[in-house]
Amino acid sequence: MGVVRIGNTKSKNLADDISDRVPRSVQLKALVDTYPNGIMRGTQFEIGSLSGEEGKSLKISVDVNRSDFMQGMDFSTHEGVGGITKIMMEGRGMTLQDVSEYFADYLGPEFRPQPPENPVNLNLSKEAAKPTKMNIDINTAHDGEHVYTSNEGEIICLVRRYISRDESGEVVRGNDGKAKKEFRQFSGNSPFPKMPDTRPLYNIPGILEAERIIWVEGEKCADDLNALGHTATCHLGGAGMLSVRSAPSYDFSPLQGKQVILWPDNDSAGIKVAKLIQDLATKAGATSVTMLTPPRGKPDKWDASDAISEGFDVSNFLNAPQHKTKQNISLRDESLLVSNMFVGSAPEQRFLIADTIPLGVPVVFAAAGDSGKGMMTLDLAMKVASGESMQSSFGGFVANHGNVVLMSAEDDKDELHRRIERLDPLNARNSYEYDLRVLPLPNLGGVFPMMQKIDNTYIMAPEFERLYEQILEIDNLALFIADPMASFVHADINADPAAGAAFMGMLAQLATETGATVMVNHHMAKIRDNDVITTPEQARNLIRGTSAIVDGVRCAFSVWQVDEKMGRQRCKDLGVTYSRNAVFDGAVVKSNGPANRDIRHFIRNSNTGLLEDRSVDIRNLSLSSTVRLRLDYMYQFIAMCEENRKAVSHDGKYDSAFEALRVSSSSEPFVLELKGVGSSTIKNAITTLLSEDRVSKYKMGNSGPDKWLGVPGGPMSQGIYEARTARENL
């Protein structure tokens, strides 16, 4: 039998000569290029095995000054490593001849390969069907290519696919009949496979443009999903390349601020790597990370490409809550540390209705039947969409405006039309700054549930799920209203705490994802005719359902009817005709943040049918003329200070209104009248002005708390106040 000769040198001598003649720096680079998964630790290079698996059981000396350079031991198999030649033969599938050709520039002519004297056919055994190890470089013909680029279009890495073939050139197939494939990554200027130093995500330009990202295991799956209009990505190298140890080499930062859905292959390895991706995406700042659970009956390794090829409803699968598992919480996540999570100044509490209803939270509005809840929320919806600063039916001024969606389960189109016309007889709605979309469900196929119970699990109902996705597409959504709550829940929300918690959780999710206030109208329990609600606490306890309903929202507002005697007296004082069901009190009965919890007094407008806040009018009737005059003086003083660019605070140590009055040299009559008034009286007067919305608090520039007093229409309200710091102000 003929043999392959390499000069006149035996194999062992050639391997030794390669180790001796090739510069150690060149060998070191060849080692790193051979094992992109390896890790350099001081004078040792760690890898899982000679075949290139991740791990640290194989340790290779890389100290160029030691005699054991490129020597080592695989501690899992106790196999020794005998130099760069063996490393490249095992790691790259090279022959001795291949290694010699690779380092030809450093070897003499005597080492150049010679053809065999008597070539023989070596493909006669049964082993011939096994795939041969491929010696691959940048010029090797490939069977497909995927390109990783930066957002600017610069190529970061090429991933090439090679079909495995046996020594006769036939395609090698697995038990499933599919061709076996090998993948190689090329980066930089290396002609040989090499991972980039920082391993990127696939489809970075698409990721940065989208809000929702689908992660899959391979580039083909990502391409197939992208072709359907979804935005998909994967990490470089597949499931086998990513581990806890290799994770620092990957850049998941493009997922910051994104909603991430993980679609793993249907096997244990897929689930394992998806859980790691879950942690890494969360650490990278993804707003949400959920994992899909493959439907029952799907085969092993079933993936996105398989789903698409079989005509599977991919969109429904991606959106259906029943296919998603909750995000795993990792206590290793450094972002959970208080020092990392709470940096700088806390975000300002934003309100939809000033000091009353927060923005971006779920809210319950509760009242007894026939109180006019629907009219009040319709009025609020119209004023939020109008873009105009005006007082809401709930009391405070509308503080933020934007687009609005209102779903009505009980009122049809005609009834809503009549109500809107009463509230807006001049058709101002035709020139609203923002969109108000009203869904009269009796005219749109009937009421559908927002949540339903299936197999003891509460899920988002399919009809609302389709609407939910459309809601998320509305820019600058400020308010979403569902009226009434009971019509949208196909579960016993009044008796089942789990149902209440699930529904409130769904509302919180909608509020978080849109930034809008999500308000649902709800009923209060009936009371006996002779019973009267007198406090916000009593009203809160009468909100129907379990404690989960109130506990699950950030804010709850209630209105309740006052007793007849008090109602008649208020109507008499205001000079209006008393009628039953016309006089109410109301208040914020639950708030997780700052809010005005004062009881407000409402009188129904006989023309519109709307409950209107008449608290200021009723309060003024009880104030003496002296007190009222003092309030007017205080208002004028605050306005004067603001106009003179010397704004004052409520009760600061050096900048309070009282201190400013004490040192003021102004000869204005209202200043002189207030000079002899005590500090507590001044503070109380300012409190009253604030409650009447005659005075508001503002920031100084763009920082600091809301503490500086100004009047509506003044320089502060217009954002043209000149002072930028408290020191400049004083």
TADALIN-V614335 format. One record per backbone hydrogen bond with DSSP energy under -1.0 kcal/mol. CO is the residue of the C=O (numbers start at 1). NH is the residue of the N-H. E is the energy in kcal/mol with one decimal. If there is no record, write none. Layout:
CO NH E
CO NH E
//
This chain:
5 114 -1.5
6 9 -1.7
10 14 -2.2
11 15 -2.5
12 16 -2.1
13 17 -2.7
14 18 -2.6
15 19 -2.1
16 20 -2.1
17 21 -3.4
18 22 -2.1
23 27 -2.1
24 28 -2.5
25 29 -1.8
26 30 -2.1
27 31 -2.4
28 32 -2.2
29 33 -2.5
30 34 -1.9
31 35 -2.1
35 38 -1.8
39 46 -2.9
41 44 -1.9
43 62 -2.6
44 41 -3.3
45 60 -2.5
46 39 -2.3
47 58 -2.6
49 52 -1.5
53 48 -2.6
57 75 -2.5
58 47 -2.2
59 73 -1.5
60 45 -2.8
61 70 -2.7
63 66 -1.8
66 69 -1.1
68 71 -2.2
70 83 -1.5
71 61 -2.9
72 81 -2.4
73 59 -1.8
74 78 -2.7
79 74 -2.9
81 72 -1.3
83 87 -1.7
84 88 -2.4
85 89 -2.3
86 90 -2.6
87 91 -3.0
88 92 -1.8
88 94 -1.2
95 99 -2.2
96 100 -2.3
97 101 -2.4
98 102 -2.3
99 103 -1.8
101 104 -1.4
103 106 -2.1
104 107 -1.2
108 111 -1.8
109 112 -1.7
125 128 -1.4
127 130 -1.9
128 167 -1.0
137 140 -1.7
144 161 -2.7
146 159 -2.8
148 156 -3.2
148 157 -1.5
150 153 -1.7
154 150 -2.4
157 148 -2.8
158 186 -2.6
159 146 -2.6
160 184 -2.1
161 143 -3.6
162 182 -2.8
164 172 -2.5
165 132 -1.8
166 169 -2.0
170 166 -2.5
172 180 -2.9
174 177 -1.9
178 174 -2.5
180 164 -3.0
182 162 -3.0
184 160 -2.7
185 194 -2.7
186 158 -2.6
187 190 -1.1
191 138 -2.9
199 251 -2.5
203 207 -2.2
204 208 -2.3
206 210 -1.0
211 259 -3.2
213 261 -2.9
214 233 -2.5
215 263 -3.0
218 222 -1.9
219 223 -2.9
220 224 -2.4
221 225 -2.2
222 226 -2.7
223 227 -2.0
225 230 -1.8
226 229 -1.5
231 214 -2.9
233 216 -2.5
234 202 -2.5
235 238 -1.1
238 241 -1.0
243 247 -1.6
246 249 -2.1
247 250 -2.3
249 199 -3.3
252 255 -2.1
253 256 -2.1
255 258 -2.1
258 287 -1.4
258 288 -1.2
259 213 -3.2
260 290 -2.4
261 215 -2.8
262 292 -3.0
265 267 -2.2
266 301 -1.9
267 271 -2.2
268 272 -2.4
269 273 -2.3
270 274 -2.0
271 275 -2.0
272 276 -1.4
273 277 -2.5
274 278 -2.2
275 279 -1.6
276 280 -2.4
277 281 -3.1
278 282 -1.8
279 283 -2.4
280 284 -1.6
281 286 -2.3
282 285 -1.4
285 257 -2.7
288 260 -3.1
290 262 -3.0
291 325 -2.4
295 298 -1.3
299 302 -1.6
302 266 -1.3
303 307 -2.3
304 308 -2.3
305 309 -2.4
306 310 -1.6
307 312 -2.6
308 311 -1.4
312 314 -1.7
313 317 -1.8
314 318 -2.5
315 319 -1.6
316 320 -2.2
320 323 -1.5
321 324 -1.9
323 293 -3.1
325 291 -1.2
330 333 -1.6
333 336 -1.8
334 337 -1.4
337 340 -1.3
337 341 -2.9
338 342 -1.8
350 359 -2.7
352 399 -2.4
352 400 -1.2
353 356 -2.5
353 357 -1.2
355 596 -3.7
357 352 -2.7
357 353 -1.9
361 518 -2.0
362 554 -1.5
362 555 -1.1
363 520 -2.3
364 557 -2.5
365 522 -2.7
366 559 -1.4
367 524 -1.2
372 376 -2.1
373 377 -2.5
374 378 -2.0
375 379 -2.3
376 380 -2.1
377 381 -2.6
378 382 -2.2
379 383 -2.0
380 384 -2.5
381 385 -1.9
382 386 -1.4
384 402 -1.2
385 434 -2.4
386 433 -1.1
390 398 -2.6
392 395 -1.3
396 392 -2.5
397 354 -3.0
403 478 -2.9
403 479 -1.5
404 437 -2.8
405 481 -2.5
406 439 -3.1
407 483 -2.4
408 441 -1.9
412 416 -2.3
413 417 -2.3
414 418 -2.2
415 419 -2.2
416 420 -2.8
417 421 -2.3
418 422 -1.8
419 423 -2.1
420 424 -2.3
424 427 -1.4
427 430 -1.6
428 431 -2.0
429 432 -1.1
435 404 -2.6
437 406 -2.8
439 408 -2.4
439 441 -1.5
440 443 -2.2
441 444 -1.5
441 446 -2.4
450 461 -1.6
451 490 -2.4
452 459 -2.6
454 457 -1.5
457 454 -3.1
459 452 -2.3
461 465 -2.5
462 466 -1.9
463 467 -1.3
464 468 -3.3
465 469 -1.8
466 470 -1.0
467 471 -2.3
468 472 -2.1
471 474 -1.6
476 403 -2.4
478 517 -2.5
479 405 -2.0
480 519 -3.2
481 407 -3.0
482 521 -2.0
483 409 -3.0
485 488 -2.0
488 450 -3.5
488 451 -1.4
489 491 -1.3
491 493 -2.1
492 495 -1.1
492 496 -2.7
496 500 -2.0
497 501 -2.7
498 502 -2.4
499 503 -2.4
500 504 -2.4
501 505 -2.1
502 506 -1.8
503 507 -2.1
504 508 -2.4
505 509 -2.1
506 510 -2.1
507 511 -2.5
508 512 -2.5
509 513 -2.6
510 514 -1.6
511 515 -2.5
517 480 -2.7
518 363 -3.1
519 482 -2.3
520 365 -2.5
521 485 -3.5
522 367 -1.7
523 544 -2.0
528 531 -1.8
535 539 -1.7
536 540 -2.6
537 541 -2.0
540 543 -1.5
542 525 -3.7
546 549 -1.5
547 551 -3.0
548 552 -1.4
550 553 -1.2
554 592 -2.2
555 364 -1.9
556 589 -2.3
556 590 -1.5
557 366 -2.5
558 587 -2.1
560 585 -3.1
563 567 -2.4
564 568 -2.8
565 569 -1.8
566 570 -2.3
567 571 -2.1
568 572 -2.3
569 573 -2.6
570 574 -2.0
571 576 -2.6
582 604 -2.4
583 562 -1.7
584 602 -3.4
585 560 -3.1
586 600 -3.6
587 558 -2.2
590 556 -2.5
600 586 -2.0
601 614 -3.1
602 584 -2.3
603 612 -2.2
605 609 -2.7
610 605 -3.0
612 603 -2.1
614 618 -2.5
615 619 -2.6
616 620 -2.6
617 621 -1.5
620 623 -1.0
624 628 -2.4
625 629 -2.3
626 630 -2.2
627 631 -2.1
628 632 -1.9
629 633 -2.3
630 634 -2.5
631 635 -2.4
632 636 -2.2
633 637 -2.3
634 638 -2.3
635 639 -2.2
636 640 -2.3
637 641 -2.4
638 642 -2.1
639 643 -2.3
640 644 -1.9
641 646 -2.9
642 645 -1.6
648 709 -3.0
649 657 -1.7
655 649 -2.6
656 660 -2.3
657 661 -2.3
658 662 -2.1
659 663 -1.7
668 672 -2.1
669 673 -2.3
674 677 -1.8
678 682 -1.9
679 683 -2.6
680 684 -2.4
681 685 -2.3
682 686 -2.2
683 687 -2.3
684 688 -2.2
685 689 -2.3
686 690 -2.5
687 691 -2.2
688 692 -1.6
689 694 -2.1
689 695 -1.2
690 693 -1.3
696 710 -2.4
698 707 -1.6
698 708 -2.2
705 707 -1.2
708 698 -2.2
710 696 -2.8
711 714 -2.5
714 718 -1.4
715 720 -2.5
716 719 -1.2
725 729 -2.1
726 730 -1.7
//
